[in-house]
């Protein structure tokens, strides 16, 4: 069974930065490698949204709301996906999750990001 474990969230002031990590366990690195991965977030009362995606080859895509501020990356040898978040804004506050884009694994608990004004 694939397990998704997110970490790195916390409380930061607006304009601050955080680096999130998602460790994908339960699958071989070769399988992880072929999966496009994404970071999602869900704020209270809002629908979960995809904010960043990365293909097996490293091509990336971002939601307009985070473009230029967030950077997604992956370490295929470690089954890990990262999300660097810079210049955080209050509207970025949410629980952040990772998951496959084409393959839906069981959602992890996510990691909470709180941004103060």
N, C-alpha and C positions, 0 to 999 in steps of 0.2 A: 504494500500500500504506500502510495506516495504521500509524503508529509511535507508541508510547506511551513517554514518557520521564519517569520519576519522579525526584525529587530532594528534598533537604532532610533526609534521615535523618542520624543520628549517634548519639553516645553521650551520654546525659544521666543525671543522678541522678534517683532517684525523686522525684516532685513537680515535676520540670522540665517544660519545654514545647518543642515543635518544630512547625514549619510545613512541611508537605509540599506539593509542587507536582507536577502531572502535566500535561505539555504533549502535546496530541494533534495530530499533524501528518499530512499526507497527505489531509485532507478539508477541504472548504469549511466556513467558519464556519456557514453555513446548515444544513449536515448535522449538524455538531456540536451545534447548538442543539436539534435535535429528539431527541437521544439522552439518555436518562437515564444517568447515570454513577455509578460507585461506587468506593469504596476497599475493598480487600481486604487481608488479611494472612495470612501463613503462617509459623508458628513451626516449628522443627525437630520432626519426628515428629508434626506435627499437620496436619489438613486445612485447606486454604485457606478462610477465612471472610470473609463480607461484614461490614464494620463500619460503613459509612456509605454512604448513597445520596442522590442528588439528582436531581430531575426537571428537565425543560427549563424548567418554570415556577418552579423554586426550592424546591419542597417537599422536605423532607428526612426521612430515617428513619435510625435508629441501632440497632446491636446493644445489648442491655441492658448488656453489659459496658463500653461506652464512653459510654453516654448521660449527658449532663451534663458530660462532659469533652472530647469531640471535637466539632468543628464542621466540616461540609463546606460548601464554597461553590464557585461557578464564575464564570468570566469568559468569557462566550460570545463576546465580541469577540476574545479571545485564545486560544480553544480550550484553556483551562486550567481544571483542577479543583484545588482546594486542600483540605487537611485540617489544621486547627489542632488540635493535641493538647496538652491541658493536664493538669496533675496526673498525669503519666505514672507508671505502675506497672510493676514488673518483669514482670508477665504481659502487658504490651503489647509486649514485645520480640518482634520478628518482621521479616520482609521485607514491606514494604508495596507493594502494586500498585494501579494503577487500571485500569479497563476499563468498557466499556459494560455496562449491565444487560440490555438487550434485544437488543443486538448484541454479539457476542463478537469483539473484535479480537485480534490476536496479542499475547500477553502480553509486556510489557516486562521489563527486568531487575529492576525494583523498586528500592526504596531501603531500606537496612537501618537499623532502629531498635533500639538497645540501651539498656536501662535498668538502671542499677546500683542496688543496695539502699542 
